[in-house]
Amino acid sequence: GNNDEKARLLHYADLIRVGLAGNLAEYSLVDMNGNTVKGKQVDYNGQPAGYTADPQEHIIYISAHDNQTLFDNNTYKMPADATMEERVRAQNMGISIVALSQGVPFFDAGIDMLRSKSFDRDSYNSGDWFNKLDFTYQDNNFGVGLPPAEKNSENWSLMQPFLANSAYKPAQADILKSVNHLREMLRIRKSSPLFRLETAEQVETMLHFYNVGPEQIPGLIVMELHDPTGAVVGYSYPRVVVLFNATDETVSFSATELANLNLVLHPVQ
């Protein structure tokens, strides 16, 4: 039902907030129920979502060399009639969350070029046919055939209709949207040490979330980074507000704490 769907979205948002805060066990945040909890109290499949003592212990990623690529997973999980523009936007949302989290971002090779391994979930011994990276950005390697049987044959019947459908294969222009997006996110991350805080105490003091609790706008995460102490040196921007809009609609958001601050769009954007 709608209530179940909303609860699922709000729980995912709590998990993402914990990740953005470096998966710190002791980081305090307001959860989906309106309670102030620690990162370690947010449930992730029966385990604590927050488990680190220091942001530099946190390696954050959304896809890795094991299992399917982000593009392939999104092909499975998004609505079958989602447009390629929507698929690229979903890829870029994942890239953004990784790039702007506290800790150490880990980007799977080719994540910025919509890399596909044609659903191969273990390409260790699959050769260049499934592992190819095209740095001309002409092709993302989706639809080159059914992946090797050893680790994939039980899902061939699920994979085949996708792989045979050219609508699921991006054009160069689609790939370049993601290539350029990752470069933008890396420039933004580098532009302020507030994205690279070094201690749990700094994260607790300088990272804050709006749009929280049971009445939040589902699909929207609003993160503020602000150093009220002046302890972090070298930043060009003493306050950064980041909005992640994972909905398919334009969203307006306001907070009294952010009023009259003369916020402007980051020059990279």
C-alpha positions as CSV (number, residue, x, y, z in Angstrom):
1,G,0.0,0.0,0.0
2,N,0.9,3.7,-0.2
3,N,1.8,3.8,3.5
4,D,4.2,0.9,3.1
5,E,5.8,2.5,0.1
6,K,6.3,5.8,1.9
7,A,7.8,4.0,4.9
8,R,10.2,2.2,2.7
9,L,11.3,5.4,1.0
10,L,11.7,7.2,4.3
11,H,13.8,4.3,5.7
12,Y,16.0,4.4,2.6
13,A,16.5,8.1,3.2
14,D,17.6,7.4,6.8
15,L,20.2,4.9,5.5
16,I,21.5,7.4,2.9
17,R,21.8,10.1,5.6
18,V,23.9,7.8,7.7
19,G,26.0,7.0,4.7
20,L,26.5,10.7,3.8
21,A,27.6,11.2,7.4
22,G,30.4,8.6,7.0
23,N,28.4,5.7,8.5
24,L,29.4,6.9,11.9
25,A,28.1,4.8,14.7
26,E,27.6,7.8,17.1
27,Y,26.3,10.4,14.6
28,S,23.0,11.8,15.8
29,L,20.1,12.3,13.3
30,V,16.4,12.6,13.4
31,D,14.9,9.3,11.9
32,M,11.8,8.7,9.9
33,N,9.7,8.5,13.1
34,G,10.9,11.9,14.4
35,N,13.2,10.3,17.0
36,T,16.8,11.5,17.6
37,V,18.9,8.3,17.1
38,K,22.5,7.3,16.6
39,G,23.7,5.9,13.3
40,K,24.2,2.6,14.9
41,Q,20.5,2.5,15.8
42,V,19.4,2.7,12.1
43,D,18.7,-0.8,10.9
44,Y,20.3,-2.2,7.7
45,N,19.0,-5.7,7.1
46,G,19.4,-6.5,10.8
47,Q,22.8,-4.8,11.1
48,P,23.6,-1.3,12.3
49,A,23.8,1.1,9.4
50,G,26.4,3.2,11.4
51,Y,29.5,1.3,12.3
52,T,32.5,3.5,12.0
53,A,34.3,5.6,14.6
54,D,36.0,7.9,12.2
55,P,34.9,9.1,8.7
56,Q,38.2,8.1,7.2
57,E,37.3,4.4,8.0
58,H,34.3,4.8,5.6
59,I,34.7,3.5,2.1
60,I,31.4,4.4,0.3
61,Y,30.4,2.9,-3.1
62,I,27.3,2.1,-5.0
63,S,28.7,-0.6,-7.3
64,A,32.0,-2.6,-7.3
65,H,33.8,-5.3,-9.3
66,D,31.6,-7.9,-7.7
67,N,28.0,-8.3,-8.9
68,Q,26.3,-6.3,-11.6
69,T,27.3,-2.8,-12.5
70,L,25.1,0.1,-11.4
71,F,23.7,0.5,-14.9
72,D,22.8,-3.2,-15.1
73,N,21.3,-3.2,-11.6
74,N,19.2,-0.1,-12.5
75,T,18.1,-1.8,-15.7
76,Y,16.7,-4.6,-13.6
77,K,15.1,-2.4,-10.9
78,M,13.7,0.6,-12.7
79,P,10.3,0.6,-14.3
80,A,10.5,-1.2,-17.7
81,D,9.2,1.9,-19.5
82,A,11.7,4.3,-17.9
83,T,13.3,6.5,-20.5
84,M,17.1,6.5,-21.0
85,E,17.1,10.1,-19.7
86,E,15.6,8.8,-16.4
87,R,18.1,5.9,-16.3
88,V,21.0,8.3,-16.8
89,R,19.6,10.5,-14.1
90,A,19.3,7.6,-11.7
91,Q,23.0,6.7,-12.4
92,N,24.0,10.3,-11.7
93,M,22.1,10.3,-8.5
94,G,24.1,7.3,-7.3
95,I,27.3,9.0,-8.4
96,S,26.4,12.2,-6.5
97,I,25.7,10.5,-3.2
98,V,29.0,8.7,-3.3
99,A,30.9,11.8,-4.4
100,L,29.5,14.1,-1.7
101,S,29.6,11.7,1.3
102,Q,32.0,11.9,4.2
103,G,34.8,9.3,4.1
104,V,36.5,7.8,1.1
105,P,34.5,7.5,-2.2
106,F,35.1,4.4,-4.3
107,F,34.0,4.5,-7.9
108,D,33.7,1.3,-9.8
109,A,35.7,1.5,-13.1
110,G,33.4,2.8,-15.8
111,I,30.6,4.0,-13.5
112,D,30.8,7.4,-15.2
113,M,30.3,5.8,-18.7
114,L,27.2,3.8,-17.8
115,R,29.3,0.7,-17.9
116,S,27.5,-2.5,-18.5
117,K,28.7,-6.1,-18.3
118,S,25.5,-7.3,-19.9
119,F,24.3,-8.5,-16.5
120,D,27.4,-10.6,-15.7
121,R,27.5,-10.8,-12.0
122,D,31.0,-12.3,-11.8
123,S,33.2,-11.2,-14.7
124,Y,36.5,-12.3,-13.2
125,N,37.0,-14.8,-16.0
126,S,34.8,-13.3,-18.7
127,G,37.5,-11.6,-20.8
128,D,37.3,-8.4,-22.7
129,W,34.0,-9.2,-24.3
130,F,32.1,-8.5,-21.1
131,N,34.7,-6.3,-19.3
132,K,35.4,-3.8,-22.1
133,L,35.7,-0.1,-21.3
134,D,35.2,2.2,-24.2
135,F,36.9,5.4,-23.6
136,T,35.6,6.9,-26.8
137,Y,32.2,6.8,-25.1
138,Q,30.5,5.3,-28.1
139,D,29.3,2.2,-26.4
140,N,28.6,1.0,-22.8
141,N,28.8,-2.8,-23.6
142,F,25.2,-3.5,-22.9
143,G,23.6,-6.2,-25.1
144,V,26.8,-8.0,-26.3
145,G,25.2,-11.4,-25.4
146,L,24.1,-13.5,-22.5
147,P,26.9,-13.6,-19.9
148,P,28.8,-16.8,-19.2
149,A,26.6,-19.7,-17.9
150,E,28.6,-20.6,-14.8
151,K,27.4,-17.7,-12.6
152,N,24.5,-16.4,-14.7
153,S,22.5,-19.1,-16.5
154,E,19.7,-19.3,-13.9
155,N,18.8,-15.7,-14.8
156,W,19.2,-15.9,-18.6
157,S,15.5,-16.0,-19.2
158,L,15.2,-12.7,-17.2
159,M,18.2,-11.1,-18.9
160,Q,17.5,-12.0,-22.5
161,P,14.5,-9.7,-23.2
162,F,16.5,-6.7,-21.8
163,L,19.7,-7.5,-23.7
164,A,17.8,-7.9,-27.0
165,N,16.0,-4.6,-26.6
166,S,17.9,-1.7,-28.1
167,A,15.8,0.8,-26.0
168,Y,18.0,-0.2,-23.0
169,K,21.2,0.7,-24.8
170,P,22.4,4.3,-24.3
171,A,23.8,6.5,-27.1
172,Q,27.0,8.4,-26.8
173,A,25.1,11.6,-25.8
174,D,23.6,9.6,-22.8
175,I,27.0,8.3,-21.8
176,L,28.6,11.7,-21.9
177,K,25.9,13.1,-19.6
178,S,27.2,10.7,-16.9
179,V,30.9,11.2,-17.8
180,N,30.6,14.9,-17.4
181,H,28.5,14.6,-14.2
182,L,31.1,12.6,-12.3
183,R,33.7,15.2,-13.3
184,E,31.5,18.0,-12.0
185,M,30.9,16.1,-8.7
186,L,34.6,15.6,-8.2
187,R,35.3,19.3,-8.8
188,I,32.6,20.2,-6.2
189,R,34.0,17.7,-3.7
190,K,37.5,19.1,-4.1
191,S,36.2,22.7,-3.8
192,S,35.6,22.5,0.0
193,P,37.2,20.4,2.8
194,L,33.7,20.4,4.3
195,F,33.1,17.3,2.1
196,R,36.2,15.7,3.5
197,L,35.9,16.1,7.3
198,E,38.6,14.2,9.3
199,T,37.0,13.4,12.6
200,A,33.7,12.2,14.0
201,E,33.5,15.3,16.1
202,Q,33.7,17.5,13.0
203,V,31.0,15.6,11.3
204,E,28.7,15.7,14.3
205,T,29.2,19.5,14.6
206,M,29.3,20.5,10.9
207,L,26.9,18.2,9.1
208,H,23.1,18.6,9.5
209,F,20.0,17.4,7.7
210,Y,16.8,19.1,7.0
211,N,13.6,17.5,5.7
212,V,13.6,14.8,8.3
213,G,11.0,12.9,10.3
214,P,7.6,11.5,9.4
215,E,6.4,14.7,7.5
216,Q,9.4,14.9,5.2
217,I,9.1,15.2,1.4
218,P,9.8,11.6,0.3
219,G,12.7,11.3,-2.1
220,L,14.4,14.5,-1.1
221,I,17.5,14.7,1.1
222,V,18.7,18.2,2.2
223,M,22.2,18.2,3.7
224,E,24.0,21.3,5.2
225,L,27.7,21.5,5.8
226,H,28.7,24.5,8.0
227,D,31.7,25.2,10.1
228,P,30.5,27.6,12.9
229,T,33.9,27.3,14.7
230,G,36.3,28.2,11.9
231,A,38.3,25.1,12.8
232,V,38.4,23.7,9.2
233,V,40.7,25.8,7.1
234,G,41.1,26.1,3.4
235,Y,37.5,26.2,2.3
236,S,36.1,28.7,-0.3
237,Y,32.6,28.3,1.1
238,P,31.9,28.4,4.8
239,R,28.4,26.9,4.3
240,V,27.3,24.3,1.7
241,V,23.7,23.1,1.2
242,V,23.2,20.0,-0.9
243,L,19.8,18.8,-2.2
244,F,19.4,15.3,-3.6
245,N,16.1,15.1,-5.4
246,A,15.4,11.4,-6.3
247,T,11.8,12.1,-7.3
248,D,10.6,12.6,-10.9
249,E,9.2,16.0,-10.1
250,T,10.5,19.5,-9.4
251,V,10.6,20.1,-5.7
252,S,10.5,23.3,-3.7
253,F,11.9,23.2,-0.2
254,S,12.3,25.9,2.5
255,A,13.8,26.0,6.0
256,T,13.7,29.0,8.3
257,E,17.3,28.3,9.3
258,L,18.5,28.9,5.7
259,A,16.5,32.1,5.2
260,N,18.4,35.2,4.1
261,L,21.7,33.4,3.8
262,N,22.4,34.6,0.2
263,L,23.0,31.1,-1.0
264,V,24.0,30.8,-4.7
265,L,24.4,27.8,-7.0
266,H,27.9,26.3,-7.0
267,P,30.0,27.8,-9.8
268,V,30.7,24.3,-11.2
269,Q,27.0,24.1,-11.9
